Amino acid sequence: MNSNIRFELSFKNISQLDNKLNFCKLNNIKNINIPCKGLIKKDLFNSTIKYISKNYNEFNVTYHYSLYHQYSKNKEKSYQDFLDFVKSSKTNKKHEILLVSGSNKKKNFNSVDVLAYLKKEKNLKVKLGIAYNPYLQKYYNISSERERLERKISTGLINSIWFQYGTDIKVLQNEVTYLKKVAKEEKINLFGSLFIPSKQFIARFKFRPWKEVYISEKYLYALDNFFDFTNDLVSFYKKNNITPVIESDFSSSEKLDSVYRFLENEG
């Protein structure tokens, strides 16, 4: 089962990371994502890459590279840092990169800009993942997401698209249909964010909603409804060959069992 699932790790230091990697190893989890947000940026992000490369080369790792969080001094220096990161990651065939602009886009230094710069690099063959938020136009009145996607795909540097989490499957269906038309000439893998519903998750989200993440009120106020929706979302992912990315905490046997039980029962 877990060959078709990815798991995102969250941690505050290398010791916590090591515990979670050991847990993954013991539970035969091979596909992991390392985010670049919160405390995981700059020194900790760089240390994480070195630590995993040195001690855990059995994992298939996707590193999220946030241009916002990794920004340093100016855009020239920041671009060079990213270029060095891309070149170093090429030596490990099990590493992939998901390029994200970050929570606040830097002027003239977001994922669209950086992909355009990369396209001009000579002798650099690289394939990257990009994020896509299907819910921006309907729920946040931001109409640029499709245009940005088309510009990114036109570089020929994209091998995967990662859908932001949200709770409107009709909107998601429309965007997947559109995306498959736009990317029909390319071989692109699709990934979709997935949270296992819980009272704790709902409480946290209601207390501090995430920027540009749409979750319907009816799921925030009725756990049963949230489970029903997640059932539908898992089915949708399966039907459209979208690999789920588990973003809920899974780092105990009990929590991991609930993830697997949920995925086995749903859809």
C-alpha positions in Angstrom: 0.0 0.0 0.0 2.6 2.6 1.1 4.3 2.4 -2.3 1.5 4.6 -3.5 1.6 7.1 -0.6 4.0 9.8 0.5 4.5 11.0 4.0 5.5 14.5 5.0 7.8 14.8 8.1 7.7 17.6 10.6 10.4 18.1 13.2 12.1 20.7 15.3 15.7 19.5 15.2 17.9 16.7 13.9 17.2 14.5 16.9 13.5 14.6 16.2 14.2 14.0 12.5 16.3 10.9 13.3 13.5 9.5 15.5 11.0 9.9 12.7 13.3 8.5 10.1 13.9 5.4 12.3 10.1 5.1 12.7 9.7 5.2 8.9 12.4 2.6 8.4 10.9 0.3 11.0 7.5 0.6 9.2 8.8 0.2 5.7 7.9 3.7 4.7 10.2 4.7 1.8 8.6 7.8 0.3 9.1 10.9 2.4 8.7 14.7 1.9 10.8 17.3 3.8 9.0 20.6 3.9 10.7 24.0 4.0 8.6 26.1 6.4 8.4 27.0 10.1 11.6 26.0 11.8 12.7 23.8 8.8 14.6 26.4 6.8 18.1 27.8 6.2 20.5 26.0 8.6 18.1 23.2 9.8 17.0 22.6 6.2 20.6 22.3 4.9 21.6 20.1 7.9 18.6 17.9 7.2 19.7 17.3 3.6 23.3 16.4 4.7 22.0 14.2 7.5 19.7 12.2 5.4 22.2 11.8 2.6 24.8 10.6 5.0 22.7 8.3 7.2 19.5 7.3 5.3 20.1 6.9 1.6 17.4 4.2 1.3 14.6 6.9 1.3 13.0 8.4 -1.8 13.0 12.0 -0.7 11.2 15.0 -2.1 12.7 18.2 -0.7 10.4 21.2 -0.8 12.5 24.3 -1.6 10.9 27.5 -0.5 12.3 30.5 -2.4 10.8 32.7 0.4 12.3 30.8 3.3 15.7 30.2 1.7 16.1 33.8 0.4 19.4 35.2 1.4 20.7 38.8 1.0 19.5 39.4 -2.6 18.0 37.5 -5.5 21.4 36.9 -7.2 22.8 35.2 -4.1 19.5 33.4 -3.5 19.4 32.1 -7.1 23.0 30.9 -6.9 22.1 29.0 -3.6 19.2 27.3 -5.4 21.3 26.5 -8.4 24.0 24.9 -6.1 21.2 22.9 -4.4 19.8 21.7 -7.7 23.3 20.6 -8.9 24.1 18.8 -5.7 20.8 17.0 -5.6 21.5 15.6 -9.1 24.1 13.3 -7.6 21.4 11.4 -5.7 18.9 9.7 -7.9 16.5 9.3 -5.0 16.2 13.0 -4.4 13.5 15.2 -6.1 12.8 18.9 -5.6 9.4 20.6 -5.2 9.9 24.2 -5.9 7.6 26.6 -4.1 7.5 30.4 -4.0 6.6 30.4 -0.3 3.9 32.0 1.8 4.9 35.5 0.7 6.2 35.7 -2.8 9.4 37.7 -3.3 9.2 40.3 -6.0 10.9 39.0 -9.2 12.0 35.9 -7.3 9.2 33.4 -7.2 8.9 30.0 -8.8 7.9 31.4 -12.2 11.0 33.7 -12.3 13.4 31.0 -11.1 12.2 28.5 -13.7 12.7 31.1 -16.4 16.3 31.6 -15.1 16.9 27.8 -15.0 15.7 27.4 -18.5 18.6 29.6 -19.7 21.2 27.6 -17.9 23.5 25.6 -20.2 24.2 21.9 -19.6 21.7 21.7 -16.8 19.1 19.0 -17.2 16.7 19.0 -14.3 13.1 18.1 -13.6 11.2 19.8 -10.8 7.9 19.6 -9.0 5.6 22.6 -8.7 2.7 23.4 -6.4 -0.8 24.3 -7.6 -3.7 25.7 -5.6 -7.0 24.8 -7.3 -9.0 27.0 -4.9 -7.5 30.4 -5.4 -9.9 31.8 -8.1 -13.2 30.7 -6.5 -12.4 31.3 -2.9 -9.7 34.0 -2.8 -10.4 35.9 -6.0 -6.9 35.3 -7.3 -7.0 34.6 -11.0 -3.3 34.2 -11.9 -2.8 30.5 -10.8 -3.6 29.0 -14.2 -1.4 31.5 -16.1 1.4 30.8 -13.7 1.0 27.1 -14.2 1.1 27.4 -18.0 4.3 29.5 -17.8 5.9 26.9 -15.5 5.0 24.0 -17.7 6.2 25.8 -20.9 9.8 25.7 -19.5 9.8 21.9 -20.0 11.4 21.6 -16.6 8.4 20.2 -14.8 7.8 16.5 -13.9 5.3 16.7 -11.1 2.4 18.9 -9.9 1.5 19.0 -6.2 -2.1 20.0 -5.3 -2.8 22.2 -2.3 -5.3 20.9 0.2 -8.9 22.0 0.0 -12.4 20.7 0.4 -14.3 21.4 -2.9 -14.0 18.3 -5.1 -15.9 20.0 -8.0 -13.4 22.7 -8.2 -10.6 20.2 -7.9 -12.1 18.1 -10.8 -12.3 21.2 -13.0 -8.7 22.1 -12.4 -7.4 18.5 -12.9 -9.3 18.3 -16.2 -7.8 21.7 -17.3 -4.4 20.7 -16.2 -4.4 17.4 -18.1 -5.3 19.4 -21.3 -2.5 21.9 -20.7 0.1 19.2 -19.8 -1.0 16.6 -22.3 2.4 16.6 -24.1 4.3 16.2 -20.9 4.8 13.2 -18.6 3.8 14.7 -15.3 3.1 12.9 -12.0 0.3 14.2 -9.8 0.3 14.4 -6.0 -2.4 15.6 -3.7 -2.3 16.8 -0.1 -4.3 14.7 2.4 -5.1 15.2 6.1 -6.7 12.5 8.2 -9.7 14.2 10.0 -9.4 14.6 13.8 -10.8 16.8 16.5 -7.2 18.1 17.0 -6.8 19.1 13.4 -10.2 20.9 13.3 -9.4 22.8 16.5 -6.0 23.9 15.2 -7.4 25.1 11.9 -10.3 27.0 13.5 -7.9 28.7 15.8 -5.4 29.7 13.1 -6.6 29.1 9.5 -3.8 28.6 7.0 -3.3 31.2 4.3 -5.2 30.4 1.1 -6.3 26.9 2.3 -10.0 26.5 1.9 -11.9 24.1 4.3 -15.7 24.3 4.3 -17.4 25.3 7.5 -19.5 22.1 7.4 -16.4 20.0 7.8 -15.0 22.1 10.6 -18.1 21.7 12.6 -19.0 18.1 12.0 -16.3 15.4 12.1 -18.5 12.8 10.4 -19.0 15.2 7.4 -15.2 15.6 7.3 -14.7 11.9 7.2 -17.2 11.6 4.4 -15.5 14.3 2.4 -12.1 12.6 2.9 -13.6 9.4 1.7 -14.6 11.2 -1.5 -11.2 12.8 -1.8 -9.3 9.5 -1.5 -11.6 8.0 -4.2 -11.0 11.0 -6.4 -7.2 10.7 -6.0 -7.3 7.0 -6.9 -9.5 7.6 -9.9 -7.2 10.3 -11.3 -3.9 8.6 -10.5 -3.0 11.3 -7.9 -0.6 10.0 -5.2 -1.7 11.1 -1.7 0.7 13.0 0.5 -0.1 12.4 4.2 0.5 15.7 6.0 -1.1 14.6 9.3 1.2 13.3 12.0 1.8 9.6 11.6 4.8 9.1 13.9 3.4 6.5 16.3 2.1 3.0 15.6 -1.4 4.1 16.6 -1.4 7.1 14.3 0.1 5.2 11.4 -2.5 2.4 11.8 -5.3 5.0 11.7 -3.8 6.4 8.4 -3.7 2.9 6.8 -7.1 1.9 8.2 -8.6 5.1 6.8 -7.1 4.6 3.4 -8.1 0.9 3.3 -11.7 1.7 4.3 -12.2 4.7 2.2 -12.8 4.8 -1.6 
